[in-house]
């Protein structure tokens, strides 16, 4: 395997409670990426901002944002990933969507709900993590607060595949406020080092309707904890090419996964 993966971080200033406006805004930011990338990351709750009040206008899986993501994936010829408040069977989830150009749609429901902001009182938690394959890479996408829980994201040898680690790229899409930026930057690096993988973290910028500031700090981190790219506190679209060969060589040279503890997640 000698392929590469281009991943685009779309670090935008999400509009507050404005799904139509956000689809137009983010659509404009990603339009120039057509044919130049493989994965496009949008922030957590990119149609509304991180708001418990937005639950009242949660969409469904046949709503306009799901259709929009499928159309954007087709136009860009890339997978597109972001989370939205979605109502399913009477419950609302903070649901990460993964849309691909062929119309396929996968999803992951945020497992760790942010108690500090009372997210757990209004949203239903997910249970199982999602791992998928895209253009030769194994990928595990997660949402914001999941970053603080290393057991859930642990990359294990021989669990899903008998002869390899579960994934090569770990993704976190977030609304991570500026006052906790140091934790964001530190934990992204920790997850990359301990899981022998690349990590892509995509955060928003600007100020939300609750007056919380966001400083971005989106980044792509390599398996040694070094930044392959970093974003400052500004609206930006940044594309990084991940190299497979150095990752494979590192795992061969430093096979820490063979000494990992066995466990079951419940």
C-alpha positions as CSV (number, residue, x, y, z in Angstrom):
1,X,0.0,0.0,0.0
2,X,1.6,3.3,-1.1
3,X,-1.4,5.6,-1.4
4,X,-1.9,9.1,0.1
5,X,-5.0,10.8,1.5
6,X,-5.8,14.5,1.2
7,X,-7.8,15.8,4.1
8,X,-9.3,19.3,4.2
9,X,-10.0,21.2,7.4
10,X,-12.8,23.7,7.0
11,X,-12.4,26.0,10.0
12,X,-15.4,28.4,9.8
13,X,-17.4,30.7,12.0
14,X,-20.8,28.9,12.2
15,X,-23.9,31.1,12.2
16,X,-26.1,30.8,15.3
17,X,-29.4,28.8,14.7
18,X,-29.3,29.4,11.0
19,X,-29.2,26.0,9.1
20,X,-29.9,27.5,5.7
21,X,-27.4,30.2,6.2
22,X,-24.8,27.7,7.3
23,X,-25.3,25.4,4.4
24,X,-24.8,28.4,2.1
25,X,-21.8,29.6,4.0
26,X,-20.0,26.3,4.3
27,X,-20.9,25.4,0.7
28,X,-19.1,28.6,-0.4
29,X,-16.0,27.7,1.6
30,X,-15.7,24.1,0.2
31,X,-16.7,24.8,-3.4
32,X,-13.0,25.4,-4.5
33,X,-12.0,22.0,-3.1
34,X,-13.8,20.1,-6.0
35,X,-11.4,17.4,-7.4
36,X,-8.5,18.4,-5.1
37,X,-9.2,16.5,-1.9
38,X,-10.4,13.2,-0.5
39,X,-12.0,14.1,2.9
40,X,-13.7,17.4,3.9
41,X,-14.3,18.1,7.6
42,X,-16.9,20.5,8.8
43,X,-17.4,21.4,12.5
44,X,-19.6,19.8,15.1
45,X,-23.2,21.0,14.8
46,X,-22.2,23.0,11.8
47,X,-25.8,24.0,10.9
48,X,-26.7,25.6,14.2
49,X,-23.7,26.0,16.5
50,X,-23.4,24.0,19.8
51,X,-26.8,24.8,21.3
52,X,-29.2,22.9,23.5
53,X,-32.0,25.2,22.3
54,X,-31.5,24.1,18.7
55,X,-33.0,20.7,19.6
56,X,-36.5,22.2,18.9
57,X,-35.6,22.5,15.2
58,X,-33.7,19.2,14.8
59,X,-33.9,17.8,11.3
60,X,-34.6,14.2,10.3
61,X,-32.6,11.9,8.1
62,X,-34.7,12.9,5.1
63,X,-34.2,16.6,5.8
64,X,-32.4,19.3,3.8
65,X,-28.9,18.9,5.5
66,X,-28.6,15.2,4.8
67,X,-29.5,15.9,1.1
68,X,-27.0,18.8,1.1
69,X,-24.2,16.7,2.3
70,X,-24.8,14.0,-0.3
71,X,-24.9,16.7,-3.0
72,X,-21.7,18.3,-1.7
73,X,-19.9,14.9,-1.7
74,X,-20.9,14.3,-5.3
75,X,-19.8,17.8,-6.4
76,X,-16.5,17.6,-4.6
77,X,-15.8,13.9,-5.4
78,X,-14.8,13.5,-1.8
79,X,-16.2,12.2,1.5
80,X,-17.7,15.0,3.6
81,X,-18.0,14.8,7.4
82,X,-19.8,17.0,10.0
83,X,-22.3,16.7,12.8
84,X,-25.9,17.8,13.0
85,X,-28.8,17.6,15.5
86,X,-31.0,14.9,14.1
87,X,-34.3,13.5,15.4
88,X,-34.7,9.7,15.1
89,X,-37.5,7.7,16.6
90,X,-38.4,10.5,19.0
91,X,-34.9,11.1,20.2
92,X,-32.4,13.8,19.1
93,X,-28.8,12.8,18.5
94,X,-25.6,14.8,17.9
95,X,-25.1,12.8,14.8
96,X,-21.9,12.7,12.8
97,X,-22.6,12.1,9.1
98,X,-20.2,10.7,6.6
99,X,-21.3,11.2,3.0
100,X,-19.5,9.9,-0.1
101,X,-19.8,10.7,-3.8
102,X,-21.7,7.5,-4.6
103,X,-24.5,8.6,-2.3
104,X,-23.6,6.3,0.6
105,X,-24.2,7.8,4.0
106,X,-22.8,6.5,7.3
107,X,-23.3,7.9,10.7
108,X,-21.9,7.9,14.3
109,X,-24.0,9.2,17.2
110,X,-21.8,11.1,19.8
111,X,-21.3,8.8,22.7
112,X,-19.9,11.2,25.3
113,X,-22.4,14.0,25.9
114,X,-21.0,17.2,27.4
115,X,-22.4,17.2,30.9
116,X,-20.8,20.6,31.7
117,X,-23.1,22.2,29.2
118,X,-26.1,19.9,30.0
119,X,-25.9,18.2,26.6
120,X,-26.8,14.9,28.3
121,X,-30.1,16.2,29.5
122,X,-31.5,16.9,26.0
123,X,-29.7,14.6,23.6
124,X,-29.6,10.8,23.4
125,X,-26.1,9.2,23.6
126,X,-24.7,6.9,20.9
127,X,-23.1,3.6,21.8
128,X,-20.8,2.1,19.2
129,X,-18.0,3.8,17.4
130,X,-17.7,3.9,13.6
131,X,-14.8,2.7,11.6
132,X,-14.9,2.8,7.8
133,X,-12.7,2.4,4.8
134,X,-12.2,5.2,2.3
135,X,-9.8,5.3,-0.6
136,X,-7.6,2.6,1.0
137,X,-7.5,4.2,4.5
138,X,-9.2,3.0,7.6
139,X,-10.8,5.9,9.4
140,X,-12.5,6.4,12.8
141,X,-14.5,9.7,13.1
142,X,-15.6,11.0,16.5
143,X,-17.1,14.2,18.0
144,X,-15.6,16.8,20.3
145,X,-15.9,15.6,23.9
146,X,-15.1,12.1,22.8
147,X,-11.5,13.4,22.6
148,X,-11.2,13.3,26.5
149,X,-12.0,9.5,26.7
150,X,-9.0,7.5,25.4
151,X,-10.4,4.0,26.0
152,X,-13.2,4.6,23.6
153,X,-10.9,5.6,20.8
154,X,-8.2,3.0,21.5
155,X,-6.7,1.6,18.3
156,X,-6.5,-2.2,18.9
157,X,-4.6,-4.8,17.0
158,X,-6.6,-7.7,15.7
159,X,-10.0,-6.6,17.0
160,X,-11.8,-5.7,13.7
161,X,-9.1,-7.1,11.4
162,X,-7.0,-10.1,12.4
163,X,-3.7,-8.8,11.2
164,X,-3.8,-5.0,11.6
165,X,-4.9,-2.1,13.7
166,X,-8.5,-0.9,13.5
167,X,-7.7,2.4,11.8
168,X,-5.1,4.7,10.3
169,X,-6.7,8.0,10.8
170,X,-8.7,9.3,13.8
171,X,-10.9,12.3,13.3
172,X,-12.5,14.7,15.8
173,X,-14.9,17.4,14.7
174,X,-15.6,19.9,17.4
175,X,-17.0,23.1,18.9
176,X,-14.2,23.4,21.5
177,X,-14.2,26.8,23.3
178,X,-11.0,28.9,23.5
179,X,-10.7,28.8,27.3
180,X,-9.9,25.0,27.0
181,X,-7.7,25.3,23.9
182,X,-4.6,23.9,25.6
183,X,-6.5,20.7,26.4
184,X,-7.7,20.4,22.8
185,X,-4.1,20.8,21.4
186,X,-2.6,18.4,24.0
187,X,-5.2,15.7,23.7
188,X,-5.0,15.6,19.9
189,X,-1.3,14.8,20.2
190,X,-1.8,12.2,22.9
191,X,-4.4,10.4,20.8
192,X,-2.0,10.3,17.8
193,X,0.9,9.0,19.8
194,X,-0.9,6.3,21.8
195,X,-2.8,5.0,18.8
196,X,0.0,5.0,16.3
197,X,-2.1,6.9,13.8
198,X,-2.7,10.3,12.2
199,X,-5.2,12.5,13.9
200,X,-7.2,15.3,12.3
201,X,-9.0,17.7,14.7
202,X,-11.4,20.3,13.2
203,X,-12.7,23.1,15.4
204,X,-14.7,26.3,14.6
205,X,-13.8,30.0,15.1
206,X,-15.8,33.1,16.1
207,X,-18.2,33.6,18.9
208,X,-21.5,31.7,19.4
209,X,-24.9,32.9,20.5
210,X,-24.0,32.2,24.2
211,X,-21.0,34.5,23.9
212,X,-18.4,31.7,24.0
213,X,-15.3,32.4,21.9
214,X,-13.6,29.7,19.7
215,X,-10.0,29.9,18.6
216,X,-9.9,27.2,16.0
217,X,-6.6,25.5,16.5
218,X,-7.6,22.8,14.0
219,X,-4.7,20.6,13.2
220,X,-3.5,17.4,11.5
221,X,-1.1,15.5,13.8
222,X,1.2,12.7,12.8
223,X,1.8,9.4,14.6
224,X,4.7,10.9,16.5
225,X,2.7,13.8,17.8
226,X,4.1,16.3,15.4
227,X,1.8,18.8,13.6
228,X,1.6,18.2,9.8
229,X,-0.5,21.3,9.7
230,X,-2.0,23.8,12.2
231,X,-4.6,26.5,11.9
232,X,-4.6,29.9,13.7
233,X,-7.6,31.8,15.0
234,X,-9.2,32.7,11.6
235,X,-11.5,31.4,9.0
236,X,-9.4,29.1,6.8
237,X,-9.6,26.0,4.6
238,X,-6.5,23.9,4.9
239,X,-5.6,20.7,3.0
240,X,-2.9,18.3,4.1
241,X,-1.7,15.2,2.3
242,X,-1.2,12.2,4.6
243,X,1.5,9.7,3.6
244,X,1.0,6.0,4.2
245,X,4.6,4.8,3.9
246,X,6.0,6.7,7.0
247,X,3.0,5.5,9.1
248,X,3.6,1.8,8.1
249,X,7.3,2.2,8.7
250,X,6.7,3.6,12.2
251,X,4.4,0.8,13.1
252,X,6.9,-1.8,11.9
253,X,9.8,-0.1,13.8
254,X,7.8,0.6,17.0
255,X,5.0,-2.0,17.3
256,X,3.6,-0.9,20.6
257,X,0.2,-2.2,19.6
258,X,1.5,-5.8,20.2
259,X,1.9,-5.0,23.9
260,X,-1.5,-3.3,24.4
261,X,-3.9,-4.5,27.1
262,X,-6.9,-6.5,26.0
263,X,-10.3,-5.2,27.1
264,X,-13.9,-5.1,26.2
265,X,-15.8,-1.9,25.8
266,X,-19.4,-1.7,27.1
